[in-house]
Amino acid sequence: MPAYNEEAILPTTLAEAVAALDELCADWELIVVDDGSTDSTPSLLAEWAAREPRLRVLTQTPNQGYSKALIRGFLAARRAAVFYTDADAQFDLREIARLAPLLANHDMVAGFRLHRQDPPVRLLTSAVYNVLQGLLLGVRARDVNCAFKLFRRTFFERVELSSDGFLIDAELYARARRAGLTWAQVGVTHRPRQGGRTTVRVRTISETLSELWRLRRTLAREA
């Protein structure tokens, strides 16, 4: 779970996560990567970690971006299954139970947002991005950037992630396809943000094309 300046929603997020994980499984860890937060996120995480030993806090200073935070979390994970989501409490983590059975036959199970609760401009840019990602990387997915994904731990032994910026999800799909890994997709509930504000900047189509093209060239060089 990457977190950057999420003081307004973080107590809710952590409480929901601990309750859901206790309900879902007996053995779990929650890794939160604090990506150089400048608000009270670090102190909130320290308070929670002091009373919840299954919470591990990793800190990046200064802020290194969403992709780097996720990659660090993936590499630090120690359980046989690895799940990631954002710190904004827009998902019900109990719905991991809907993805888990499919992990028996797939390396990754990805959620796609049902009745997505985002502003119209985010919905439009996301739709455009899904199309561009399919055209440039040859990957078909309903909701590329949905932050609700479950993996076998071995997924990260088969792929080496290197994304910077916001392309981590596109890279996950592209490298999975190249490595012959499989995935399934499941619809999940999406909730409005209850507090704080998103730190994701809406990118222009030209910016998106440029970043996707760079990823495509990187993958081609590694082939």
Sequence and secondary structure as in RCSB ss.txt:
>XXXX:A:sequence
MPAYNEEAILPTTLAEAVAALDELCADWELIVVDDGSTDSTPSLLAEWAAREPRLRVLTQTPNQGYSKALIRGFL
AARRAAVFYTDADAQFDLREIARLAPLLANHDMVAGFRLHRQDPPVRLLTSAVYNVLQGLLLGVRARDVNCAFKL
FRRTFFERVELSSDGFLIDAELYARARRAGLTWAQVGVTHRPRQGGRTTVRVRTISETLSELWRLRRTLAREA
>XXXX:A:secstr
 EESS TTTHHHHHHHHHHHHHHH SS  EEEEEES  SSHHHHHHHHHHH TTEEEEEESS   HHHHHHHHHH
H  SSEEEEE SS  S GGGHHHHGGGGGT SEEEEEEET  S HHHHHHHHHHHHHHHHHH    S TT SEEE
EETTHHHH      TT HHHHHHHHHHHTT  EEEEEEE     SS        HHHHHHHHHHHHHHHHHH 
